[in-house]
Amino acid sequence: MSEPVNKVKQTQQQVDDVTNTMHIAVGKMLDNQQKVSELTDKSENMKQGAQQFKKKTNEIKRLMWCRNIKLTLIIIAVVVLLLVVIIVPIVLKFT
Amino acid sequence: MSYVPLKQPLLEDDGSFDYEETLLSERNEQAKHLAQDIYHLKGAMDDLKMMVDEQGEMLVQADNNVTTADLEIEYGVEELEKAYVYKSRSKKRIIILVVVILLILAVVIGASIKFFVKK
């Protein structure tokens, strides 16, 4: 007669142990939820920062490229001017 | 003679029945308590599962954000390298420009000197 009572009490004790473990787990998950939320926010901020970094570097590249093109055009114009300055006297001498 | 034997078995049965009834009642209450605790345990497990799923989605989103940030930073670094290359070319072309301008000035000065000498 005492064995079924022990089984019920044993099962009750096991359920109590599991309940305590579940409560501890729920508490940890609540803490983790706050940490995960902060982590998501920080990763979102990092992503936005990376996007801005990408935009800025792209603008810098375009700026440098435009400067490069301008210098190229200026050099071409100056070289043409140099050639003109050299060729005109020669042509004048021949005529 | 027949009355006395009938009385004794009734007393014995009553005592045994009371004990068994008390035992069954206690066991029933314990079983109900056990079922109630298991029900609460199920509720806690459901809550835990919901939180795990939610945090899993948040972690996946965070991982995607980090991956995207990594790719964009790498792309940005490549852009910076290209910008540095263009800047270096610009410096070289500035030097070339200065040299060409000096050549033009030399030619113009030479022509001026010749012109003055002719006078």
Backbone of each chain as ProteinMPNN parsed JSONL, in Angstrom:
{"seq_chain_A": "MSEPVNKVKQTQQQVDDVTNTMHIAVGKMLDNQQKVSELTDKSENMKQGAQQFKKKTNEIKRLMWCRNIKLTLIIIAVVVLLLVVIIVPIVLKFT", "coords_chain_A": {"N_chain_A": [[0.834, -1.207, 0.0], [2.045, 1.182, 0.616], [3.809, 1.695, -1.449], [2.579, 2.756, -3.932], [1.915, 5.338, -2.931], [4.466, 6.337, -2.424], [5.352, 6.395, -5.071], [3.664, 8.373, -6.153], [4.428, 10.559, -4.593], [7.105, 10.653, -5.313], [6.916, 11.223, -8.051], [5.684, 13.701, -7.825], [7.735, 15.122, -6.59], [9.659, 15.028, -8.593], [8.309, 16.505, -10.562], [8.216, 18.944, -9.246], [10.956, 19.531, -9.141], [11.518, 19.758, -11.891], [9.861, 21.9, -12.437], [11.095, 23.94, -10.95], [13.528, 24.026, -12.341], [12.542, 24.847, -14.811], [11.594, 27.392, -14.135], [13.999, 28.669, -13.514], [15.172, 28.522, -16.042], [13.374, 30.072, -17.523], [13.798, 32.534, -16.309], [16.477, 32.99, -17.074], [16.087, 33.112, -19.831], [14.592, 35.426, -20.003], [16.487, 37.356, -19.227], [18.3, 36.928, -21.313], [16.683, 37.75, -23.368], [16.594, 40.508, -23.119], [19.293, 41.066, -23.576], [19.599, 40.058, -26.167], [17.896, 41.752, -27.512], [19.253, 44.191, -27.209], [21.542, 43.478, -28.609], [20.538, 43.119, -31.186], [19.734, 45.744, -31.746], [22.221, 47.059, -31.648], [23.553, 45.763, -33.732], [21.973, 46.584, -35.825], [22.5, 49.338, -35.787], [25.212, 49.203, -36.4], [25.057, 48.17, -38.957], [23.788, 50.297, -40.282], [25.744, 52.244, -39.932], [27.771, 51.062, -41.449], [26.583, 51.208, -43.943], [26.502, 53.983, -44.317], [29.247, 54.443, -44.307], [29.924, 53.098, -46.634], [28.59, 54.714, -48.519], [29.932, 57.181, -48.147], [32.579, 56.506, -48.832], [32.174, 55.867, -51.462], [31.433, 58.345, -52.493], [33.819, 59.716, -52.04], [35.494, 58.312, -53.753], [34.348, 58.966, -56.222], [34.793, 61.717, -56.166], [37.602, 61.859, -56.22], [37.965, 60.667, -58.697], [36.723, 62.479, -60.418], [38.411, 64.669, -59.99], [40.726, 63.587, -61.039], [39.976, 63.265, -63.728], [39.576, 65.947, -64.404], [42.175, 66.983, -64.12], [43.388, 65.488, -66.117], [42.13, 66.517, -68.416], [42.98, 69.185, -68.244], [45.734, 68.843, -68.518], [45.811, 67.841, -71.137], [44.854, 70.077, -72.53], [46.876, 71.946, -71.937], [49.086, 70.684, -73.068], [48.341, 70.757, -75.757], [48.377, 73.519, -76.094], [51.107, 73.95, -75.732], [52.144, 72.6, -77.959], [51.029, 74.173, -79.958], [52.333, 76.608, -79.473], [54.917, 75.867, -80.144], [54.721, 75.008, -82.823], [53.656, 77.13, -84.339], [55.671, 79.265, -84.663], [57.458, 77.821, -86.317], [55.904, 77.347, -88.58], [55.527, 80.0, -89.343], [58.149, 80.717, -90.001], [58.564, 79.12, -92.271], [56.722, 80.238, -94.049]], "CA_chain_A": [[0.0, 0.0, 0.0], [2.86, 2.402, 0.704], [4.579, 1.929, -2.678], [1.939, 3.772, -4.803], [2.064, 6.661, -2.334], [5.829, 6.776, -2.709], [5.445, 6.739, -6.49], [3.027, 9.677, -6.358], [5.291, 11.585, -4.007], [8.326, 10.744, -6.121], [6.568, 11.961, -9.275], [5.462, 15.092, -7.423], [9.036, 15.747, -6.358], [10.275, 15.229, -9.903], [7.637, 17.632, -11.219], [8.678, 20.166, -8.576], [12.323, 19.811, -9.599], [11.449, 20.255, -13.271], [9.274, 23.244, -12.398], [12.148, 24.879, -10.534], [14.452, 24.189, -13.466], [11.883, 25.672, -15.834], [11.579, 28.782, -13.684], [15.349, 29.201, -13.706], [15.379, 28.688, -17.484], [12.588, 31.223, -17.971], [14.509, 33.729, -15.862], [17.63, 33.204, -17.953], [15.621, 33.534, -21.156], [14.207, 36.836, -19.919], [17.725, 38.134, -19.291], [18.818, 36.815, -22.674], [15.838, 38.518, -24.285], [17.058, 41.898, -23.086], [20.605, 41.123, -24.23], [19.414, 39.848, -27.609], [17.317, 42.976, -28.052], [20.341, 45.161, -27.334], [22.44, 43.019, -29.674], [19.9, 43.421, -32.469], [19.809, 47.194, -31.965], [23.598, 47.43, -31.958], [23.89, 45.285, -35.073], [21.28, 47.467, -36.767], [23.285, 50.569, -35.849], [26.457, 48.91, -37.117], [24.71, 48.038, -40.368], [23.566, 51.637, -40.825], [27.053, 52.881, -40.004], [28.48, 50.49, -42.591], [25.982, 51.752, -45.161], [26.993, 55.353, -44.47], [30.661, 54.319, -44.676], [29.949, 52.741, -48.049], [28.215, 55.894, -49.296], [30.989, 58.182, -48.069], [33.739, 56.07, -49.609], [31.812, 55.966, -52.872], [31.525, 59.764, -52.844], [35.243, 60.077, -52.099], [36.049, 57.749, -54.979], [33.883, 59.791, -57.346], [35.477, 63.009, -56.09], [38.965, 61.661, -56.707], [37.9, 60.364, -60.117], [36.452, 63.751, -61.103], [39.64, 65.456, -59.945], [41.64, 62.955, -61.98], [39.53, 63.606, -65.084], [39.841, 67.374, -64.628], [43.609, 67.145, -64.349], [43.692, 64.936, -67.441], [41.694, 67.488, -69.422], [43.864, 70.347, -68.159], [47.028, 68.451, -69.111], [45.641, 67.769, -72.597], [44.761, 71.452, -73.039], [48.186, 72.592, -71.823], [49.971, 70.069, -74.067], [47.95, 71.323, -77.053], [48.902, 74.887, -76.1], [52.554, 73.841, -75.924], [52.383, 72.249, -79.36], [50.703, 75.348, -80.765], [53.399, 77.588, -79.28], [56.121, 75.405, -80.844], [54.508, 74.819, -84.265], [53.345, 78.404, -85.018], [56.887, 79.919, -85.193], [58.021, 77.036, -87.423], [55.077, 77.626, -89.751], [55.82, 81.372, -89.755], [59.45, 80.718, -90.675], [58.413, 78.527, -93.6], [55.951, 81.123, -94.939]], "C_chain_A": [[0.861, 1.247, 0.0], [3.577, 2.691, -0.617], [3.886, 2.908, -3.626], [2.063, 5.168, -4.227], [3.466, 7.187, -2.588], [5.985, 7.159, -4.168], [4.842, 8.115, -6.754], [3.906, 10.78, -5.795], [6.559, 11.771, -4.828], [8.058, 11.537, -7.397], [6.352, 13.434, -8.967], [6.789, 15.811, -7.22], [9.751, 16.002, -7.684], [9.657, 16.421, -10.618], [8.079, 18.941, -10.573], [10.086, 20.531, -9.035], [12.299, 20.395, -11.014], [10.862, 21.657, -13.296], [10.309, 24.272, -11.975], [13.132, 25.119, -11.67], [13.849, 25.064, -14.549], [11.85, 27.133, -15.419], [12.944, 29.424, -13.868], [15.591, 29.469, -15.182], [14.611, 29.898, -17.999], [13.266, 32.514, -17.542], [15.7, 34.035, -16.746], [17.191, 33.686, -19.327], [15.173, 34.988, -21.129], [15.443, 37.728, -19.977], [18.29, 38.115, -20.705], [17.991, 37.629, -23.648], [16.29, 39.969, -24.311], [18.391, 42.019, -23.815], [20.471, 40.975, -25.738], [18.815, 41.09, -28.241], [18.386, 44.039, -28.23], [21.268, 44.784, -28.481], [21.852, 43.342, -31.04], [19.982, 44.908, -32.768], [21.223, 47.603, -32.357], [23.985, 46.969, -33.354], [23.189, 46.127, -36.131], [22.039, 48.778, -36.915], [24.576, 50.345, -36.625], [26.192, 48.785, -38.608], [24.512, 49.412, -40.991], [24.876, 52.389, -40.937], [27.843, 52.372, -41.196], [27.904, 51.028, -43.892], [26.457, 53.175, -45.401], [28.449, 55.355, -44.892], [30.778, 54.011, -46.161], [29.627, 53.954, -48.915], [29.34, 56.911, -49.318], [32.181, 57.776, -48.917], [33.43, 56.137, -51.091], [31.9, 57.416, -53.337], [32.98, 60.188, -52.966], [35.856, 59.546, -53.381], [35.639, 58.597, -56.178], [34.592, 61.133, -57.367], [36.888, 62.893, -56.642], [38.969, 61.406, -58.205], [37.644, 61.636, -60.921], [37.7, 64.613, -61.132], [40.638, 64.914, -60.961], [41.274, 63.331, -63.414], [39.828, 65.07, -65.393], [41.313, 67.608, -64.926], [43.998, 66.617, -65.72], [43.32, 65.932, -68.529], [42.607, 68.705, -69.431], [45.206, 70.031, -68.802], [46.918, 68.406, -70.625], [45.612, 69.169, -73.182], [46.136, 72.119, -73.029], [49.155, 72.01, -72.843], [49.648, 70.617, -75.455], [48.489, 72.741, -77.18], [50.404, 74.883, -76.355], [52.878, 73.548, -77.385], [52.113, 73.446, -80.259], [51.831, 76.366, -80.681], [54.658, 77.172, -80.037], [55.921, 75.427, -82.353], [54.326, 76.153, -84.979], [54.615, 79.11, -85.5], [57.483, 79.161, -86.379], [57.249, 77.333, -88.7], [55.369, 79.036, -90.271], [57.152, 81.45, -90.496], [59.318, 80.196, -92.1], [57.692, 79.488, -94.545], [56.68, 82.404, -95.205]], "O_chain_A": [[0.461, 2.27, -0.555], [3.922, 3.844, -0.876], [4.546, 3.833, -4.101], [2.298, 6.112, -4.981], [3.638, 8.356, -2.932], [6.669, 8.132, -4.485], [5.418, 8.926, -7.478], [4.109, 11.812, -6.435], [7.03, 12.891, -5.019], [8.845, 12.401, -7.785], [6.771, 14.308, -9.726], [6.952, 16.962, -7.625], [10.368, 17.05, -7.879], [10.361, 17.244, -11.203], [8.291, 19.936, -11.266], [10.378, 21.7, -9.288], [12.967, 21.388, -11.3], [11.3, 22.506, -14.072], [10.399, 25.349, -12.564], [13.526, 26.254, -11.937], [14.526, 25.909, -15.135], [12.054, 28.02, -16.249], [13.051, 30.565, -14.316], [16.143, 30.507, -15.547], [15.126, 30.663, -18.814], [13.313, 33.479, -18.305], [15.921, 35.184, -17.129], [17.828, 34.555, -19.923], [15.348, 35.709, -22.111], [15.454, 38.734, -20.686], [18.705, 39.147, -21.233], [18.514, 38.143, -24.637], [16.364, 40.589, -25.372], [18.601, 42.959, -24.582], [21.139, 41.674, -26.5], [19.167, 41.454, -29.364], [18.438, 44.712, -29.26], [21.725, 45.645, -29.232], [22.563, 43.783, -31.943], [20.264, 45.303, -33.9], [21.413, 48.395, -33.281], [24.665, 47.692, -34.083], [23.739, 46.359, -37.208], [22.207, 49.279, -38.027], [24.986, 51.195, -37.414], [26.993, 49.234, -39.428], [24.999, 49.676, -42.09], [25.107, 53.094, -41.919], [28.51, 53.148, -41.88], [28.645, 51.279, -44.842], [26.779, 53.548, -46.529], [28.857, 56.161, -45.728], [31.614, 54.581, -46.863], [30.295, 54.203, -49.919], [29.675, 57.449, -50.373], [32.737, 58.6, -49.643], [34.313, 56.429, -51.897], [32.381, 57.692, -54.436], [33.342, 60.929, -53.881], [36.644, 60.234, -54.029], [36.46, 58.912, -57.039], [34.953, 61.639, -58.429], [37.321, 63.727, -57.436], [39.864, 61.868, -58.913], [38.258, 61.855, -61.965], [38.024, 65.218, -62.154], [41.31, 65.676, -61.656], [42.143, 63.671, -64.217], [40.274, 65.404, -66.491], [41.663, 68.332, -65.858], [44.829, 67.209, -66.409], [44.095, 66.167, -69.456], [42.971, 69.204, -70.496], [45.754, 70.848, -69.543], [47.814, 68.871, -71.329], [46.253, 69.438, -74.198], [46.518, 72.779, -73.995], [49.958, 72.741, -73.423], [50.551, 70.909, -76.239], [48.995, 73.128, -78.233], [50.914, 75.715, -77.106], [53.767, 74.164, -77.973], [52.861, 73.71, -81.201], [52.242, 76.926, -81.697], [55.394, 78.03, -80.523], [56.825, 75.814, -83.093], [54.788, 76.308, -86.11], [54.653, 79.531, -86.656], [57.959, 79.774, -87.334], [57.836, 77.542, -89.761], [55.451, 79.252, -91.48], [57.274, 82.16, -91.495], [59.894, 80.763, -93.029], [58.022, 79.543, -95.73], [56.177, 83.261, -95.932]]}, "seq_chain_B": "MSYVPLKQPLLEDDGSFDYEETLLSERNEQAKHLAQDIYHLKGAMDDLKMMVDEQGEMLVQADNNVTTADLEIEYGVEELEKAYVYKSRSKKRIIILVVVILLILAVVIGASIKFFVKK", "coords_chain_B": {"N_chain_B": [[-26.175, -15.91, 20.673], [-25.807, -15.816, 17.829], [-25.891, -13.05, 17.47], [-23.644, -11.723, 18.605], [-21.307, -12.569, 16.956], [-21.996, -11.252, 14.499], [-21.773, -8.539, 15.144], [-19.06, -7.998, 15.674], [-17.586, -8.376, 13.099], [-18.664, -6.15, 11.669], [-17.604, -3.91, 13.023], [-14.858, -4.279, 12.513], [-14.817, -4.067, 9.677], [-15.678, -1.41, 9.338], [-13.564, 0.05, 10.484], [-11.381, -0.671, 8.774], [-12.367, 0.288, 6.33], [-12.583, 3.063, 6.797], [-9.876, 3.75, 7.042], [-8.936, 3.058, 4.499], [-10.51, 4.778, 2.974], [-9.576, 7.29, 3.809], [-6.958, 7.079, 2.908], [-7.331, 6.836, 0.104], [-8.544, 9.313, -0.41], [-6.514, 11.098, 0.268], [-4.598, 10.317, -1.607], [-5.958, 10.97, -3.939], [-6.117, 13.764, -3.729], [-3.388, 14.338, -3.835], [-2.844, 13.441, -6.43], [-4.421, 15.226, -7.912], [-3.125, 17.62, -7.28], [-0.664, 17.066, -8.397], [-1.364, 16.888, -11.121], [-2.173, 19.516, -11.53], [0.226, 20.894, -11.105], [1.714, 19.837, -13.21], [0.28, 20.887, -15.312], [0.815, 23.628, -14.976], [3.522, 23.475, -15.431], [3.526, 22.802, -18.115], [2.521, 25.181, -19.165], [4.656, 26.886, -18.528], [6.622, 25.727, -20.095], [5.582, 26.231, -22.636], [5.707, 29.024, -22.675], [8.464, 29.289, -22.537], [9.218, 28.128, -24.962], [8.074, 29.95, -26.757], [9.556, 32.238, -26.173], [12.098, 31.345, -26.869], [11.816, 30.935, -29.625], [11.265, 33.564, -30.436], [13.606, 34.92, -29.661], [15.368, 33.505, -31.227], [14.663, 34.34, -33.814], [15.36, 37.027, -33.552], [18.107, 36.807, -33.174], [18.848, 35.705, -35.618], [18.231, 37.847, -37.267], [20.05, 39.719, -36.255], [22.422, 38.446, -36.98], [22.202, 38.545, -39.765], [22.313, 41.329, -40.075], [24.942, 41.82, -39.206], [26.388, 40.395, -41.112], [25.672, 41.78, -43.456], [26.714, 44.297, -42.793], [29.432, 43.649, -42.696], [29.964, 42.967, -45.39], [29.41, 45.426, -46.612], [31.285, 47.077, -45.44], [33.633, 45.938, -46.391], [33.286, 46.497, -49.111], [33.322, 49.266, -48.935], [35.967, 49.651, -48.101], [37.298, 48.798, -50.383], [36.451, 50.84, -52.086], [37.771, 52.975, -50.885], [40.407, 52.257, -51.402], [40.458, 52.481, -54.184], [39.973, 55.213, -54.379], [42.334, 56.169, -53.256], [44.152, 55.327, -55.18], [43.294, 56.888, -57.352], [43.873, 59.376, -56.263], [46.644, 59.268, -56.106], [47.248, 59.126, -58.836], [46.31, 61.629, -59.525], [48.161, 63.278, -58.23], [50.491, 62.629, -59.672], [49.714, 63.581, -62.176], [49.448, 66.256, -61.631], [52.121, 66.935, -61.274], [53.055, 66.403, -63.882], [51.588, 68.353, -65.2], [52.699, 70.7, -64.141], [55.305, 70.477, -65.16], [54.8, 70.623, -67.935], [53.742, 73.191, -68.102], [55.996, 74.65, -67.36], [57.618, 74.051, -69.547], [56.185, 75.362, -71.557], [56.47, 78.012, -70.7], [59.244, 78.248, -70.969], [59.541, 78.006, -73.74], [58.103, 80.246, -74.598], [59.599, 82.322, -73.412], [62.014, 81.915, -74.729], [61.267, 82.524, -77.363], [60.604, 85.201, -76.987], [63.082, 86.286, -76.304], [64.5, 85.878, -78.687], [62.976, 87.535, -80.319], [63.47, 90.057, -79.183], [66.225, 90.187, -79.618], [66.354, 90.297, -82.384], [65.263, 92.847, -82.785]], "CA_chain_B": [[-24.979, -16.475, 20.051], [-25.629, -15.293, 16.474], [-25.8, -11.585, 17.494], [-22.277, -11.299, 18.908], [-20.416, -12.641, 15.788], [-22.337, -10.234, 13.496], [-21.338, -7.211, 15.581], [-17.603, -7.825, 15.543], [-17.166, -8.077, 11.711], [-19.021, -4.787, 11.27], [-16.617, -2.984, 13.565], [-13.611, -4.436, 11.771], [-14.981, -3.507, 8.331], [-15.728, 0.052, 9.421], [-12.214, 0.572, 10.691], [-10.592, -0.838, 7.558], [-12.922, 1.159, 5.286], [-12.185, 4.442, 7.095], [-8.457, 3.911, 6.708], [-8.788, 3.049, 3.044], [-11.107, 6.008, 2.435], [-8.624, 8.382, 4.048], [-5.813, 6.886, 2.013], [-7.735, 7.178, -1.258], [-8.774, 10.755, -0.491], [-5.198, 11.758, 0.242], [-3.97, 10.031, -2.906], [-6.674, 11.741, -4.96], [-5.665, 15.157, -3.636], [-2.018, 14.412, -4.356], [-2.892, 13.309, -7.892], [-4.909, 16.492, -8.461], [-2.043, 18.596, -7.139], [0.349, 16.705, -9.397], [-1.868, 17.279, -12.444], [-2.156, 20.98, -11.617], [1.624, 21.305, -11.277], [2.134, 19.492, -14.571], [-0.35, 21.863, -16.2], [1.614, 24.854, -14.884], [4.799, 23.195, -16.09], [3.287, 22.914, -19.559], [2.447, 26.61, -19.474], [6.012, 27.442, -18.487], [7.352, 25.251, -21.272], [5.084, 26.961, -23.806], [6.297, 30.365, -22.632], [9.886, 29.166, -22.862], [9.338, 27.891, -26.398], [7.778, 31.192, -27.458], [10.694, 33.148, -26.024], [13.23, 30.822, -27.633], [11.565, 31.234, -31.042], [11.399, 35.003, -30.654], [15.026, 35.278, -29.595], [16.022, 32.918, -32.394], [14.458, 35.248, -34.942], [16.15, 38.243, -33.336], [19.514, 36.484, -33.402], [19.034, 35.559, -37.066], [18.256, 39.203, -37.824], [21.33, 40.333, -35.878], [23.459, 37.834, -37.808], [22.082, 39.133, -41.106], [22.82, 42.698, -40.014], [26.402, 41.789, -39.121], [26.899, 39.962, -42.416], [25.52, 42.902, -44.388], [27.68, 45.331, -42.418], [30.759, 43.184, -43.092], [30.093, 43.102, -46.838], [29.432, 46.831, -47.008], [32.564, 47.657, -45.021], [34.63, 45.478, -47.354], [33.081, 47.281, -50.319], [33.798, 50.613, -48.635], [37.431, 49.628, -48.098], [37.708, 48.774, -51.787], [36.249, 52.194, -52.609], [38.853, 53.816, -50.372], [41.631, 51.92, -52.124], [40.359, 53.103, -55.508], [40.132, 56.659, -54.202], [43.757, 56.419, -53.034], [44.801, 55.183, -56.488], [42.981, 58.09, -58.134], [44.589, 60.51, -55.689], [48.038, 59.138, -56.532], [47.307, 59.54, -60.237], [46.147, 63.083, -59.578], [49.442, 63.887, -57.875], [51.393, 62.476, -60.82], [49.287, 64.462, -63.269], [49.785, 67.629, -61.24], [53.551, 67.099, -61.596], [53.155, 66.495, -65.345], [51.037, 69.657, -65.576], [53.706, 71.721, -63.809], [56.41, 70.333, -66.117], [54.363, 71.122, -69.238], [53.653, 74.651, -68.001], [57.37, 75.163, -67.389], [58.071, 73.963, -70.94], [55.548, 76.454, -72.315], [57.13, 79.264, -70.304], [60.586, 78.261, -71.567], [59.411, 78.284, -75.176], [57.677, 81.638, -74.758], [60.739, 83.175, -73.071], [62.97, 81.795, -75.828], [60.764, 83.306, -78.501], [60.699, 86.625, -76.648], [64.49, 86.679, -76.393], [64.823, 85.984, -80.118], [62.293, 88.721, -80.849], [64.2, 91.236, -78.708], [67.538, 90.206, -80.272], [66.137, 90.778, -83.753], [65.134, 94.305, -82.733]], "C_chain_B": [[-24.758, -15.891, 18.666], [-25.436, -13.773, 16.492], [-24.364, -11.127, 17.706], [-21.349, -11.442, 17.702], [-20.735, -11.602, 14.715], [-21.796, -8.865, 13.882], [-19.844, -7.02, 15.347], [-17.149, -7.583, 14.101], [-17.535, -6.674, 11.26], [-18.009, -3.781, 11.794], [-15.31, -3.08, 12.788], [-13.713, -3.815, 10.379], [-15.001, -1.982, 8.376], [-14.324, 0.637, 9.569], [-11.38, 0.48, 9.43], [-11.074, 0.104, 6.466], [-12.525, 2.613, 5.537], [-10.73, 4.691, 6.687], [-8.263, 3.984, 5.195], [-9.361, 4.323, 2.426], [-10.168, 7.193, 2.622], [-7.448, 8.29, 3.094], [-6.159, 7.279, 0.58], [-7.947, 8.671, -1.419], [-7.455, 11.506, -0.573], [-4.517, 11.557, -1.111], [-4.625, 10.843, -4.011], [-6.224, 13.202, -4.946], [-4.247, 15.303, -4.178], [-1.995, 14.325, -5.879], [-3.39, 14.599, -8.531], [-3.823, 17.558, -8.412], [-0.96, 18.351, -8.197], [-0.088, 17.152, -10.787], [-1.814, 18.793, -12.61], [-0.73, 21.481, -11.839], [2.112, 21.002, -12.689], [1.533, 20.47, -15.57], [0.436, 23.174, -16.179], [2.956, 24.68, -15.587], [4.656, 23.303, -17.607], [3.218, 24.378, -19.975], [3.828, 27.247, -19.511], [6.801, 27.002, -19.706], [6.891, 25.972, -22.528], [5.679, 28.362, -23.849], [7.761, 30.307, -23.045], [10.077, 28.97, -24.364], [9.105, 29.176, -27.18], [8.962, 32.143, -27.376], [11.881, 32.67, -26.839], [13.047, 31.139, -29.114], [11.794, 32.709, -31.326], [12.867, 35.405, -30.659], [15.795, 34.677, -30.756], [15.881, 33.82, -33.605], [15.299, 36.505, -34.779], [17.623, 37.978, -33.591], [19.791, 36.316, -34.89], [19.107, 36.934, -37.712], [19.579, 39.89, -37.505], [22.454, 39.765, -36.736], [23.413, 38.385, -39.225], [22.627, 40.551, -41.123], [24.338, 42.713, -40.006], [26.995, 41.387, -40.46], [26.822, 41.092, -43.426], [26.536, 43.99, -44.086], [29.079, 44.931, -42.862], [30.959, 43.38, -44.594], [30.221, 44.561, -47.233], [30.732, 47.493, -46.593], [33.663, 47.211, -45.97], [34.522, 46.277, -48.644], [33.6, 48.695, -50.112], [35.315, 50.682, -48.64], [37.953, 49.589, -49.527], [37.558, 50.15, -52.413], [37.365, 53.109, -52.149], [40.149, 53.529, -51.112], [41.619, 52.556, -53.51], [40.572, 54.602, -55.405], [41.599, 57.002, -54.002], [44.513, 56.315, -54.354], [44.559, 56.427, -57.325], [43.743, 59.29, -57.605], [46.057, 60.464, -56.107], [48.191, 59.575, -57.984], [47.192, 61.05, -60.354], [47.457, 63.775, -59.24], [50.413, 63.799, -59.044], [51.019, 63.453, -61.924], [49.506, 65.908, -62.919], [51.25, 67.9, -61.565], [53.731, 67.256, -63.099], [52.686, 67.866, -65.812], [52.055, 70.758, -65.317], [54.846, 71.676, -64.814], [56.016, 70.926, -67.464], [54.268, 72.639, -69.213], [55.039, 75.27, -68.041], [57.919, 75.132, -68.81], [57.486, 75.102, -71.761], [56.226, 77.775, -71.995], [58.507, 79.362, -70.945], [60.506, 78.628, -73.047], [59.049, 79.748, -75.393], [58.837, 82.588, -74.469], [61.776, 83.13, -74.184], [62.554, 82.639, -77.027], [60.892, 84.8, -78.23], [62.138, 87.114, -76.786], [64.892, 86.856, -77.854], [64.223, 87.252, -80.714], [63.048, 89.987, -80.445], [65.566, 91.341, -79.404], [67.405, 90.728, -81.697], [65.991, 92.291, -83.78], [66.527, 94.911, -82.538]], "O_chain_B": [[-23.636, -15.502, 18.342], [-24.836, -13.253, 15.552], [-23.918, -10.206, 17.023], [-20.627, -10.485, 17.422], [-19.811, -11.107, 14.069], [-21.395, -8.1, 13.004], [-19.424, -5.968, 14.866], [-16.377, -6.65, 13.879], [-16.766, -6.058, 10.522], [-17.6, -2.883, 11.058], [-14.72, -2.056, 12.444], [-12.798, -3.113, 9.946], [-14.391, -1.334, 7.524], [-13.949, 1.584, 8.878], [-10.732, 1.455, 9.049], [-10.254, 0.668, 5.742], [-12.169, 3.325, 4.598], [-10.406, 5.705, 6.071], [-7.539, 4.836, 4.68], [-8.793, 4.883, 1.488], [-9.985, 8.002, 1.712], [-6.998, 9.294, 2.542], [-5.385, 7.969, -0.084], [-7.577, 9.244, -2.444], [-7.296, 12.428, -1.374], [-3.941, 12.483, -1.682], [-3.95, 11.345, -4.909], [-5.983, 13.802, -5.993], [-3.937, 16.261, -4.887], [-1.234, 15.031, -6.541], [-2.867, 15.029, -9.559], [-3.623, 18.303, -9.371], [-0.423, 19.281, -8.798], [0.7, 17.72, -11.542], [-1.46, 19.3, -13.674], [-0.498, 22.376, -12.652], [2.83, 21.799, -13.293], [2.176, 20.843, -16.551], [0.695, 23.765, -17.227], [3.46, 25.592, -16.243], [5.537, 23.82, -18.294], [3.777, 24.772, -20.998], [4.138, 28.042, -20.399], [7.553, 27.784, -20.288], [7.705, 26.294, -23.393], [6.101, 28.838, -24.903], [8.243, 31.153, -23.798], [10.972, 29.56, -24.968], [9.823, 29.473, -28.135], [9.335, 32.775, -28.364], [12.596, 33.477, -27.433], [13.99, 31.558, -29.785], [12.427, 33.073, -32.318], [13.321, 36.133, -31.541], [16.769, 35.265, -31.226], [16.843, 34.047, -34.338], [15.884, 36.997, -35.745], [18.318, 38.821, -34.159], [20.843, 36.731, -35.377], [19.935, 37.171, -38.592], [20.164, 40.557, -38.358], [23.337, 40.503, -37.173], [24.453, 38.661, -39.822], [23.32, 40.943, -42.061], [24.96, 43.512, -40.706], [27.989, 41.964, -40.901], [27.775, 41.342, -44.165], [27.15, 44.544, -44.997], [29.837, 45.769, -43.35], [31.991, 43.894, -45.026], [31.039, 44.907, -48.085], [31.238, 48.368, -47.296], [34.533, 48.006, -46.324], [35.533, 46.69, -49.212], [34.241, 49.262, -50.996], [35.893, 51.654, -49.125], [38.931, 50.261, -49.854], [38.418, 50.588, -53.176], [37.859, 53.928, -52.924], [40.908, 54.448, -51.419], [42.626, 53.1, -53.963], [41.261, 55.199, -56.232], [42.071, 58.015, -54.518], [45.409, 57.115, -54.624], [45.483, 56.965, -57.935], [44.209, 60.127, -58.378], [46.647, 61.496, -56.425], [49.126, 60.296, -58.332], [47.874, 61.678, -61.163], [47.828, 64.752, -59.889], [51.083, 64.778, -59.372], [51.887, 64.077, -62.535], [49.731, 66.726, -63.81], [51.588, 68.97, -62.072], [54.469, 68.133, -63.55], [53.29, 68.473, -66.696], [52.258, 71.638, -66.153], [55.308, 72.721, -65.274], [56.802, 71.651, -68.074], [54.657, 73.306, -70.172], [55.241, 76.301, -68.683], [58.601, 76.063, -69.237], [58.184, 75.731, -72.557], [56.522, 78.565, -72.891], [58.901, 80.431, -71.412], [61.285, 79.44, -73.545], [59.615, 80.413, -76.261], [59.038, 83.556, -75.202], [62.351, 84.155, -74.551], [63.357, 83.358, -77.621], [61.241, 85.574, -79.121], [62.393, 88.2, -77.308], [65.534, 87.84, -78.221], [64.86, 87.95, -81.502], [63.244, 90.884, -81.264], [66.014, 92.437, -79.739], [68.238, 91.506, -82.162], [66.518, 92.954, -84.674], [66.664, 96.132, -82.465]]}, "name": "protein", "num_of_chains": 2, "seq": "MSEPVNKVKQTQQQVDDVTNTMHIAVGKMLDNQQKVSELTDKSENMKQGAQQFKKKTNEIKRLMWCRNIKLTLIIIAVVVLLLVVIIVPIVLKFTMSYVPLKQPLLEDDGSFDYEETLLSERNEQAKHLAQDIYHLKGAMDDLKMMVDEQGEMLVQADNNVTTADLEIEYGVEELEKAYVYKSRSKKRIIILVVVILLILAVVIGASIKFFVKK"}
